[in-house]
Amino acid sequence: MGNVHHDNHDLENKGGGGGGGGGGGAESVTQVPKLNCIDLSDPDIQDSVSLLKQACLDCGFFYVINHGISQEFMDEVFAESKKFFSLPVAEKMKVLRNEKNRGYTPLLDERLDPDNQVNGDYKEGYYIGVEVPDGDSKAQRPLCGPNVWPAADLLPGWRQIMMEYHRQALEVARKVARIIALALDLDANFFDKEEMLGDPMTTLRLLHYDGN
């Protein structure tokens, strides 16, 4: 599941140069194109389709704004994530990532570039997916199954907050996917099929990079 941006500002690199009298020349300035903003509250979906298509053809990046996830809830999710990563290592190791790719990954456990890295990545992570009970036939699929959770008395409400964020972020992803489908001249619900976003294996991944 991709990260959702809720920043409404255009990005640009501003700079200036000047020349001295006689033989001075202007300094070169690198211009960074402004990113298109895809407004999910805009009733004119064709406008969003045009902006997204242009962004994908030009630079490959765009902002999603007015997506419906409140800033207050985002702040709460980050605060709860920080609480988990602040726990003693012994507590975090109790929810170590399992064969379904759910749970905690310690510092240096993962390698983004295994062919060139000597040490693992200097980050901790926590994987949360769609909740699938052990007895469900879907649990036989790769990467499907129950999540791994910290003890409720250790982090009260943590599970509920993360699952609610997972739900809301998945809904944003579905809305963006419908715009992508239209940009590709497909039916708007093309990606809502069961084998795609209708019954997805989406993952919420919490990350912590040590500032030291």
N, C-alpha and C positions, 0 to 999 in steps of 0.2 A: 504494500500500500504506500503510495507516494506521499511525500510531505505536502501539507497544505499551507500555502502562504496566506497570511491575512494582512499583509502590508499594502497600503493603497498608494504608495509613492512610486513614481517612475525612478529608474536608476539611470544615472548618467554621470560621466566623468567630466567635470568642468575644469578648465585650465586656461591659462592665458600666457601670452608671450609678448615680448616687446623687443624692439630693436633700438640700439643706441644711434646717435647721429653719425652720419657718414657711411659706415659699412656694416652696421649691425643687421642681423636678420631675425625674423620671428622664430621663436621656438616652435617645434612641432607639437601639436596637441592631438592626442588620441581621442576620437569621438566614439563613445559607446552608444549604440542605438537604444532608444527607450523601449521598454518591454510593454507589450500589449496587456491590458487588463481584461480578463474575462469575467464579466459581472453576472453571477448566477441569478440575480434578482431581476435582470433586464427582461421584460416581457417580449422584446424583439429578439428571438433566438437567432435569427439570421444574421443579426449584427455580431453576435458572439461567434457564430460559425465563421464569418469572414475574418474576424480578428484572430481567432485561433488558427485558421488555415494559414494566414499570412505569417503568424509567429512561427509556426512549424516549418514553413518554407524558408523563412529568412534567417532565424537564429536558433530555433528549437526550444525557446523558453518563453513562458508567459506567466503572469500572475493570475490567481483566482481570487476574486474579491466578492464580498457579500455572499459568502457561502453558507451562512447560517450557523456556524459554530461560534459561540460568543467568546469574546476576549476573556471574560471572567472564567469560563470553563477551561479555556486553553491555559490560563494561568494556574488553575487548580491542577490540571494534568501535569504541568511542569513541576509544580510544588510536590505532588505525590511521587513523581518519578525521582526527584531529588531525595525524598525520604527513603526510598528503597536503596538507592546507591550509597546512602550515608550509613546503612546498617553495617554491623561487623561482618567481615568476610565469612566467618563461620555460619552466620545466618543466611547470607546470600547463597552459599554453597549448598544449602538444603533444598534449593529450588533450581539446581543445575539443569541446563538444557538437556532434554531427553531426545529419544530417537525420532520424535515427531517435530523436532525443531521448536520446542516450546520451553521457555524458561530462561535462566541466567547464563550469560557467557562472561567469564572472568577476563581480567586484564591479560593481554597477550595471547588469548585463546584463539582468536581468529586472525587470518592473514588475507589482506586484500590482494596482495601480489606475491603468492607463494614461490614463484620462480625466482624472484629477486630479493625477497625479504629474508633476513637472518632471524629476526625476532618477530613475534606476533604484533598485532595492532595494539597501540596504546589506548585502548578504550574498553569499557564494559558495555554489555548490552542485555536486553531482556526482550524475548520474543513472545508475542501474544497473538493467537489466531482465532478463527471462528470456533466457538465452543462446540465440540462434538463428543457426546458421552461414549464411554468405552463400549457399551452394548449396542451402539448404533452401527448399522452396516457400513456407513460412510467412514467409520474409524479404521476400516481396513485399507483405505486409500493412503498413499504416501502423503506425509505431512498433515494428515487429518487425525484429530483426536482431542482429548481433553487438555485444557491448559494446565500449567503448573503455577500455583499461587502461593504467595507468602501467607503465613498464618494470619487469620483474621484478627486475632488479639494483638498481633505485632503491628499491623498496619490496617486499622479499621476502615472499612469502606473502599479500600484500594482496588479490590477486584471489580466492584461495581463501577467505579469511576473509569477504569481503563476499558471495560467492556462497553460502557456508554460512549466513550470517545471513539473506540473502534467502530461502533455502529454509525455514529454521525459522520466519521471520516469516510466510511464505505459509501454512504449515501452521496457525499460530495463526489466521490470517484465515479459513481454511476451517472450523476448529472453531467460531469465533464465528458464521460465516455459517450453520452448521447450526442453531445456537440461534436465530438470527434467523428462519430458515425455519419452525421450530416455533412461534415466537411469532406468526407470520403465518398459522398453521394450514395450512402447506404441508408437503410431504414433507421430511424432514430433509435429503435429498440434492438438493433442488431447485437450489441454487446450484452443485452440483458438475458441472453440465452443461458440455460442451466449450466452448460459447460464453460461459460465465461463468467460474467458478473452476477448471473442469476443464482449460482451456488458456488461462490468463489472460495479459494484457499488464501484469502488475503491475510497479511501479517502486519501487525503494529509492532514496531521495533523501537524500544526506548534505548537511547545511547548516552553514555557518560564518558567524556574525555577529561582526564585528570589535568588540571591546570599546571601541575608541577612537572 
